[in-house]
Amino acid sequence: MAELEIKGKNLKLNEDGFLTNPEVWDKEIAEELAKVTEGIQAMTEEHWRIVNYIRDYYLQKGQAPMVRKMVNETGINLKHIYQLFPSGPAKGACKVAGLPKPDGCV
């Protein structure tokens, strides 16, 4: 299990780089995870739209949303989501959102 230090906090990550404790997540952690895991130097409004949608959905339903639902609800097409999060919506965006690794994510 790896650790990542952000603003004096030691965060535990699983072997795939996902937070082991989603409750410690905040915006600063998201911005650092975006840099470290996705190479995103600055989060844009579109990044936040995806991250906030995924996070809210997870908190309400206990799981990450299906990609099709994310596209429909955010208005951001899949191709653009991959431009925003190079490793994809399930792996990259969920990591930045502080979620556990989604089922079916390779």
C-alpha positions in Angstrom: 0.0 0.0 0.0 1.4 3.4 -1.0 1.1 6.7 0.7 0.9 10.2 -0.6 1.6 13.3 1.5 -0.6 16.3 0.7 -0.5 19.4 2.8 0.9 17.5 5.8 -1.7 14.7 5.5 -0.5 11.2 4.8 -3.0 9.5 2.6 -3.1 5.8 2.0 -3.6 4.6 -1.6 -4.2 1.1 -2.8 -2.0 -0.7 -5.3 -3.8 1.1 -8.1 -3.5 4.6 -6.7 -7.0 5.0 -5.4 -7.7 6.5 -1.9 -8.4 3.7 0.6 -10.5 6.1 2.7 -12.7 8.3 0.5 -13.9 10.3 3.6 -10.6 12.2 3.8 -11.1 13.6 0.3 -11.2 17.4 -0.2 -10.5 19.8 -3.1 -6.8 20.1 -2.3 -6.5 16.4 -2.3 -8.3 16.2 -5.7 -6.0 18.8 -7.2 -2.9 16.9 -6.0 -4.3 13.6 -7.2 -5.0 15.2 -10.6 -1.4 16.2 -10.9 0.1 13.0 -9.6 -2.2 10.5 -11.3 -3.4 12.2 -14.4 -0.8 14.9 -15.1 -3.5 17.6 -14.8 -1.7 20.8 -13.7 -4.8 22.9 -13.3 -8.4 21.7 -12.7 -10.9 23.5 -15.0 -14.6 24.0 -14.5 -15.2 20.9 -16.7 -12.9 18.8 -14.6 -14.8 19.9 -11.5 -18.1 19.2 -13.2 -17.1 15.6 -13.8 -15.5 15.1 -10.4 -18.4 16.7 -8.5 -20.9 14.7 -10.4 -19.0 11.4 -9.7 -18.5 12.2 -6.1 -22.2 13.3 -5.5 -23.5 10.1 -7.3 -21.2 7.9 -5.2 -22.3 9.5 -1.9 -25.9 9.0 -2.9 -25.8 5.6 -4.4 -22.6 4.0 -3.0 -21.1 3.3 -6.4 -19.6 5.2 -9.3 -22.0 6.2 -12.1 -22.2 4.3 -15.4 -20.2 6.2 -18.1 -23.3 6.7 -20.3 -25.2 8.3 -17.3 -22.2 10.6 -16.6 -22.1 11.8 -20.2 -25.8 12.4 -20.3 -26.0 14.2 -16.9 -22.9 16.4 -17.3 -23.3 17.2 -21.0 -19.6 16.4 -21.6 -19.1 13.8 -24.3 -17.0 10.8 -23.8 -14.2 11.9 -26.1 -13.8 15.1 -24.2 -13.9 13.3 -20.8 -10.9 11.3 -22.1 -9.1 14.5 -23.0 -9.8 15.8 -19.5 -8.8 12.6 -17.7 -6.4 10.7 -19.9 -6.8 7.4 -18.1 -10.6 7.6 -18.5 -13.7 8.3 -16.5 -13.6 5.1 -14.4 -9.9 5.1 -13.6 -8.7 8.7 -13.7 -11.8 10.7 -12.8 -12.7 8.4 -10.0 -9.2 8.6 -8.6 -9.4 12.4 -8.6 -12.8 12.3 -7.0 -11.4 10.2 -4.2 -13.6 7.1 -4.9 -12.6 3.5 -4.5 -11.7 1.6 -7.6 -15.0 1.1 -9.5 -16.2 -2.5 -10.1 -15.2 -3.6 -13.6 -12.3 -1.1 -13.8 -9.2 -2.8 -15.1 
